[in-house]
Amino acid sequence: MEEKEGGLSSKFKTVTLVLHGFTLSELQTLQVNSIPQTASEQNIRFFTSHFKFADYGPFDFKKVIEVSIQNADNKIVIHW
């Protein structure tokens, strides 16, 4: 992510990356600005509904990898 442009500051203090398509064991390293980060596996439900007939059950959850980092005004470089 490129560095901040302009004079306004972001109200967002944390950025959460959600990676999908592979498992945590396949992720060798995850670095932000050359600093190793700890990622975790989560189950995320992508679709929610207020109607029981629209509940997809266990097929509605997907395993993803999440890592949260501090938002910054300077450039954020992510390597994995």
Number of C-alpha atoms within 10 A of each C-alpha: 10 9 10 13 9 6 6 7 10 10 7 9 9 11 12 11 14 15 15 13 8 11 13 17 8 7 11 7 13 16 13 14 12 11 10 13 15 11 17 13 16 14 12 13 14 8 10 10 9 7 7 8 7 10 13 13 9 8 8 13 14 13 16 18 19 17 15 14 14 11 15 16 12 11 12 15 12 15 11 9
